[in-house]
Amino acid sequence: MSKSREASVVGTSQHLDAQVGVIGSLLLDAEKCAGEIFLRTREDQYTGEYRSLFRAARTLHQEGRPIDPVTVRGIAGEEYTGLILQIMELTPTAANYKAYVDLLIEQAQVAKIQALGLAMTGCKTTEEARELLEEANRMVVQQSALREVSAAQGHLEFLARQDQKADYLPWGFPKLDQRVFSSRGDFIILGGRPSAGKTALSLQMAWEQAKTRKVGYFSFETGPDEIYDRLHALVGGVDSARIRTRTLREEDRQKIIECGPAFDACPLKVIHATGMTVADVRSVTVARGFEVIYVDYLQNVDPGRGVRRDNRFGGVSLISMDLHNLASSLGVLVVALSQLSRPERTARDKAPDLYSLRESGQIEQDADAVMLLYKVDDDNPASNRKIKIAKNKKGLSGAVIELDFDGATQTFREHKQDHAVQRELVDKGRAVKATLRSNAKLVELPGKDPDLPF
């Protein structure tokens, strides 16, 4: 017997043993274990006659009737008498029902994956194989057990977390780091209007995070050559136009050479992802051990699963949900770029909001945080940019951070207001206060700085 065939036989035997243990526990002590068994297991995880017995016991449970060998046989039929007696004999106690449930879920999953493997051997097209592979990937990451945490245990885990240093991933901008606290398992959306610079900003963020994490940058629109052109402009501080036209100066070449060690040490990989599905992204993420991944951009991901190309709403909704599940199931920070709807000309100076997310409200629902990038002056390519924190599960939303943008090197820096301007505002505030006082009409507003009129 071949090893694969032998493993299949062993797996089948363990699956049958697990079904016997779970059904036997129900027959012996349903009051103790029925709730968890019906919560954690499904009908399709049982086979043949065991499925019929599970269905009969579930019916009794839903009707509030007692579950025992007699009542189960009454629904399943007298022909099950021998099997019920055999199960009772093989299951001496219901005390281990949780272990039986764990084994049942695991073995049912293995059996389905084995069936998919056999089905793949008969595929005639790569599209058929891809759909089966996507299904297998989804099965692999399904939770095999319900995580239940008591209040006492939750208290102990809380105290243990407080003794540890918070491990949030940096964005490379102090004001943003102080507002958007992101960790592995989060799903973040970076939205941007066309030509706002979301790819350039995401590359700068990815480079910062790659100083301490393994980062994968999945580019669905731009090839790796252009991505690395941009990264060399960013890291080396070299004019991107001279990089594109191959007209580097001697000092440019020296800067590029000097940043070589930084590229050698950087655990960042760029993946040309055109045509990939979320399942493909998941497979590469697991294989490469990425801790952070960027998806540029969400609307370009292939939704897979036979979704019609003209069903943009359904496709984008599915992609968003799959990326959210990828983040939580693998414990990876996922940052997905998203297109924003182009505003009407009469509203071009208005900041975007969550309604600006293109194609689907599901994106807003799935995201742990949403950051929206836009130009201060929409008609000026060299305009400074602003980031609006439109959604923030771990902090306050609504903050707007202005960034200086250097178009030559495609880099962003936090905007620092000139001290002279700040001083002028304070002086104006004091002058207004003095005027109000002289007219005996000064009104102190609670919570406001008395030196400022606003």
C-alpha positions in Angstrom: 0.0 0.0 0.0 1.4 3.4 -0.9 2.1 6.0 1.8 -0.6 8.4 0.5 -3.2 5.6 0.4 -2.1 4.4 3.9 -2.4 7.9 5.3 -5.9 8.2 3.8 -7.0 4.9 5.4 -5.7 6.0 8.8 -7.4 9.4 8.5 -10.7 7.8 7.6 -10.4 5.5 10.6 -9.7 8.4 13.0 -12.7 10.3 11.5 -15.0 7.4 12.2 -13.6 7.0 15.7 -14.2 10.7 16.3 -17.8 10.5 15.1 -18.4 7.5 17.4 -17.1 9.5 20.4 -19.2 12.5 19.7 -22.5 10.6 19.0 -21.8 8.3 22.0 -21.3 11.3 24.3 -24.7 12.7 23.2 -26.3 9.4 23.9 -24.7 9.1 27.4 -24.9 12.6 28.7 -26.6 15.1 26.4 -27.4 17.5 29.2 -23.7 18.0 29.7 -22.4 18.2 26.1 -25.2 18.8 23.6 -24.9 22.6 23.7 -21.2 22.7 22.7 -21.5 19.8 20.2 -24.3 21.5 18.3 -22.5 24.8 18.4 -19.2 23.6 17.1 -20.0 20.8 14.7 -22.1 20.7 11.5 -24.1 18.0 9.7 -21.6 17.9 6.8 -18.8 16.9 9.1 -20.5 13.5 9.7 -20.7 10.6 7.3 -23.3 8.0 6.4 -25.4 6.6 9.3 -23.6 8.9 11.8 -25.0 11.9 10.0 -28.5 10.5 10.4 -28.0 10.0 14.1 -26.6 13.5 14.5 -29.5 14.9 12.6 -32.0 13.0 14.8 -30.3 14.2 18.0 -30.2 17.8 16.8 -33.9 17.7 16.1 -34.6 16.5 19.6 -32.4 19.3 21.0 -34.1 22.0 18.9 -37.5 20.8 20.1 -36.4 20.8 23.7 -36.9 17.0 24.1 -34.5 14.7 26.0 -31.7 13.0 24.0 -31.0 9.3 24.8 -30.7 6.0 22.9 -34.5 5.5 22.9 -35.5 8.9 21.7 -32.8 9.0 19.0 -33.8 5.6 17.7 -37.4 6.8 17.6 -36.5 9.5 15.1 -33.8 7.8 13.2 -35.6 4.4 12.9 -35.4 0.9 14.3 -32.8 -0.1 11.7 -30.3 2.0 13.7 -30.7 -0.1 16.9 -27.6 -2.2 16.3 -25.4 0.9 15.5 -26.6 2.7 18.6 -25.8 -0.2 20.8 -22.3 -0.5 19.2 -21.7 3.2 19.7 -22.7 2.9 23.4 -20.4 0.0 23.8 -17.4 1.8 22.2 -18.0 5.1 24.2 -17.5 4.3 28.0 -17.9 7.9 29.1 -18.9 11.4 27.9 -16.1 13.0 30.0 -13.8 13.4 27.0 -16.4 14.9 24.6 -14.4 18.1 24.0 -11.4 16.0 22.7 -13.8 14.0 20.5 -15.2 17.2 19.0 -11.7 18.6 18.3 -10.7 15.4 16.6 -14.0 15.3 14.6 -13.5 18.9 13.3 -9.9 18.2 12.4 -10.6 14.9 10.6 -13.6 16.2 8.7 -11.4 19.0 7.4 -8.7 16.5 6.4 -11.2 14.3 4.6 -12.5 17.3 2.6 -9.0 18.4 1.6 -8.2 14.8 0.5 -11.3 14.8 -1.6 -10.3 18.1 -3.2 -6.9 16.7 -3.9 -8.5 13.8 -5.7 -10.7 16.2 -7.6 -7.7 18.2 -8.7 -6.1 15.2 -10.4 -9.1 15.2 -12.8 -8.9 18.9 -13.6 -8.7 19.7 -17.3 -8.0 23.5 -17.0 -6.0 25.7 -14.7 -9.2 27.6 -13.8 -10.8 24.5 -12.4 -7.6 23.7 -10.4 -7.4 27.3 -9.1 -11.0 27.1 -7.8 -10.3 23.9 -6.0 -7.1 25.3 -4.6 -8.9 28.4 -3.3 -11.4 26.1 -1.5 -8.5 24.1 0.0 -6.8 27.3 1.2 -10.0 28.4 2.9 -10.4 25.1 4.7 -6.8 25.2 6.0 -7.3 28.5 7.8 -10.7 27.7 9.3 -10.7 27.8 13.1 -10.8 24.2 14.3 -12.0 25.1 17.8 -14.1 27.7 19.6 -12.0 30.0 21.7 -13.9 30.5 25.0 -12.4 32.8 27.6 -13.8 33.1 31.1 -14.0 36.4 33.0 -11.2 35.2 35.4 -9.0 34.1 32.5 -9.7 37.3 30.7 -8.6 39.3 33.7 -5.3 37.4 34.0 -4.6 37.8 30.3 -5.3 41.5 30.6 -2.7 41.9 33.4 -0.2 39.9 31.4 -0.7 42.2 28.4 -0.2 45.3 30.6 3.2 44.0 31.7 4.3 43.8 28.1 5.4 46.7 25.9 2.8 47.6 23.3 4.0 46.3 19.9 2.3 48.6 17.3 3.8 48.9 13.9 5.1 52.3 12.8 3.9 54.2 9.9 7.0 56.5 9.7 5.0 59.7 10.7 5.0 60.5 14.4 1.5 62.1 14.4 0.1 59.1 12.6 1.9 56.7 14.9 0.2 58.4 17.9 -3.3 58.0 16.4 -3.5 54.8 14.4 -2.3 51.9 16.5 -1.9 48.9 14.2 -0.7 45.4 15.0 -0.6 42.0 13.3 -4.1 40.8 12.5 -5.4 44.2 11.6 -6.9 45.2 8.2 -6.1 48.8 7.2 -7.4 50.7 4.2 -5.3 53.5 2.6 -7.6 55.3 0.3 -6.6 57.9 -2.2 -8.1 59.9 -5.1 -6.5 59.4 -8.5 -2.9 60.8 -8.6 -3.0 61.6 -4.8 0.2 59.5 -4.3 -1.1 56.5 -2.4 1.4 54.1 -4.0 4.3 56.4 -3.1 3.0 56.8 0.5 2.4 53.1 0.9 6.0 52.3 -0.3 7.4 54.8 2.2 5.3 53.1 5.0 6.3 49.6 3.8 10.0 50.6 3.8 9.7 51.9 7.4 8.0 48.8 8.6 10.5 46.5 6.8 13.1 47.8 9.3 11.7 45.4 11.9 9.2 43.1 10.0 9.1 40.9 6.9 7.0 42.8 4.4 5.4 41.7 1.1 4.3 44.3 -1.4 1.7 42.8 -3.8 1.5 45.1 -6.8 -1.5 44.5 -9.0 -0.9 47.6 -11.2 2.8 48.4 -11.3 5.7 46.1 -12.2 8.6 45.5 -9.8 11.0 47.5 -11.9 9.0 50.7 -11.4 8.4 49.9 -7.7 12.2 49.7 -7.2 12.7 52.9 -9.3 10.5 54.6 -6.8 12.2 53.0 -3.8 15.6 54.1 -4.9 14.4 57.7 -5.4 12.9 57.5 -1.9 15.8 55.9 -0.1 18.6 57.6 -2.0 17.0 61.0 -2.3 17.5 61.0 -6.0 15.3 62.8 -8.6 12.8 60.2 -9.9 12.7 61.9 -13.3 16.4 61.3 -13.8 15.9 57.7 -12.8 13.2 57.2 -15.3 15.1 58.8 -18.2 18.4 57.1 -17.2 20.2 60.4 -16.9 21.7 60.0 -13.4 24.4 62.4 -12.4 27.6 61.3 -10.7 26.3 62.5 -7.3 23.1 60.5 -7.9 25.0 57.3 -8.6 27.0 57.9 -5.4 23.8 58.2 -3.4 22.4 55.0 -4.9 25.7 53.1 -4.1 25.6 54.4 -0.5 22.0 53.1 0.0 23.0 49.6 -1.3 23.6 48.1 2.2 20.1 49.3 3.2 18.6 47.4 0.3 20.7 44.3 1.1 19.5 44.2 4.7 15.8 45.0 3.9 13.4 42.1 4.3 11.0 43.5 1.7 9.8 41.6 -1.3 7.8 43.0 -4.2 5.4 40.5 -5.9 4.0 41.2 -9.4 0.5 40.2 -8.5 -1.5 40.8 -11.7 -4.3 38.2 -12.0 -3.8 36.9 -8.4 -6.7 36.1 -6.1 -6.8 36.6 -2.3 -6.2 32.9 -2.0 -3.0 33.3 -4.1 -1.9 36.2 -1.9 -2.5 34.0 1.2 -0.4 31.2 -0.2 2.5 33.5 -0.9 2.2 35.2 2.5 2.4 31.8 4.3 5.2 30.5 2.1 7.4 33.6 2.6 6.5 34.2 6.2 5.4 37.8 5.7 4.3 39.7 8.9 3.0 42.7 6.9 1.5 42.8 3.4 0.5 45.6 1.2 -2.1 45.2 -1.6 -1.9 47.8 -4.3 -4.7 48.0 -4.9 -7.9 46.3 -3.7 -10.1 46.9 -6.7 -7.6 45.2 -9.0 -7.5 41.9 -7.1 -9.2 38.9 -8.9 -12.3 38.0 -6.8 -12.2 34.4 -8.1 -15.0 31.9 -7.2 -16.7 32.5 -10.5 -17.7 36.1 -9.8 -18.9 37.8 -12.9 -16.6 40.6 -14.1 -19.4 43.1 -14.4 -20.5 42.5 -10.8 -18.1 45.1 -9.3 -20.0 45.5 -6.0 -20.1 41.8 -5.3 -16.5 41.3 -6.4 -15.1 44.1 -4.3 -17.2 43.1 -1.3 -15.8 39.6 -1.5 -12.2 40.8 -1.9 -12.6 43.0 1.2 -14.0 40.2 3.3 -11.3 37.8 2.2 -8.5 40.2 3.0 -10.0 40.9 6.4 -10.2 37.1 7.1 -6.6 36.7 5.8 -5.4 39.3 8.3 -7.2 37.8 11.3 -6.6 34.1 10.5 -2.8 34.5 9.7 -2.1 37.2 12.2 -0.7 39.5 9.5 -1.1 43.2 9.2 -2.8 43.8 5.8 -2.7 47.3 4.3 -4.9 47.5 1.2 -4.9 50.5 -1.1 -8.3 51.6 -2.4 -9.4 54.0 -5.0 -11.7 56.8 -4.0 -14.4 58.2 -6.1 -13.4 61.3 -8.0 -15.3 64.3 -6.6 -17.5 66.7 -8.5 -15.7 69.8 -9.7 -17.8 71.9 -7.4 -16.6 69.8 -4.4 -13.0 69.2 -5.3 -11.8 71.2 -2.2 -13.9 69.1 0.1 -12.1 66.3 2.0 -13.1 62.8 1.1 -15.1 60.6 3.6 -16.0 57.0 4.0 -18.7 57.3 1.4 -15.8 58.1 -1.1 -14.6 54.4 -1.0 -15.3 53.1 -4.4 -17.7 50.2 -5.3 -18.5 48.8 -1.8 -19.5 49.8 1.7 -18.2 46.4 2.8 -14.7 47.9 2.8 -15.7 50.4 5.5 -17.3 47.6 7.5 -14.3 45.2 7.3 -11.5 47.8 8.0 -10.0 48.3 11.5 -8.8 51.8 10.3 -9.3 53.8 7.2 -6.9 56.6 6.2 -7.8 58.8 3.2 -5.1 60.7 1.3 -5.9 63.8 -0.8 -4.4 67.0 -2.1 -4.7 70.3 -0.4 -5.0 71.9 -3.8 -6.5 69.3 -6.2 -5.4 71.2 -9.3 -1.8 71.4 -8.3 0.3 68.2 -8.8 3.0 69.5 -6.3 0.4 70.4 -3.7 0.9 69.2 -0.1 -1.3 66.3 0.9 -3.5 65.6 3.9 -4.4 62.3 5.5 -7.8 62.0 7.1 -8.3 59.3 9.7 -11.9 58.4 8.7 -12.2 55.3 10.8 -10.1 54.1 13.8 -11.2 51.2 16.0 -8.3 51.6 18.4 -8.4 55.4 18.7 -10.2 58.6 17.8 -11.2 59.2 14.2 -11.5 62.5 12.4 -8.0 63.8 12.8 -6.4 65.4 9.7 -2.6 65.4 9.2 -0.9 67.6 6.6 2.1 66.2 4.8 4.7 68.0 2.7 5.2 66.3 -0.6 8.4 66.2 -2.6 7.4 65.2 -6.1 11.0 64.8 -7.3 11.8 62.0 -4.8 8.2 60.9 -4.2 8.5 61.4 -0.5 6.3 62.7 2.3 7.1 64.5 5.5 4.9 65.7 8.2 4.1 69.4 7.7 5.5 71.7 10.3 3.8 75.1 10.6 6.2 78.0 10.6 6.9 79.3 14.1 6.5 82.9 12.9 3.0 82.1 11.7 2.1 80.4 15.0 3.4 83.5 16.9 1.3 85.8 14.7 -1.8 83.8 15.5 -1.1 84.0 19.2 -0.5 87.7 19.0 -3.7 88.2 17.0 -5.6 86.3 19.7 -4.2 88.4 22.4 -5.1 91.6 20.5 -8.7 90.4 20.1 -8.9 89.6 23.8 -7.6 93.0 24.7 -10.2 94.7 22.4 -13.0 92.6 23.9 -11.8 93.5 27.4 -11.7 97.2 26.6 -15.3 97.0 25.5 -16.2 95.0 28.6 -17.6 92.2 26.4 -15.1 89.5 27.1 -16.8 86.1 27.3 -14.7 83.2 28.7 -15.5 79.9 26.9 -15.0 76.8 29.1 -12.2 74.5 27.9 -10.7 77.2 25.6 -7.3 78.8 25.9 -8.0 82.3 27.2 -5.1 83.7 25.1 -6.9 82.6 21.9 -10.2 83.6 20.4 -10.8 80.1 19.1 
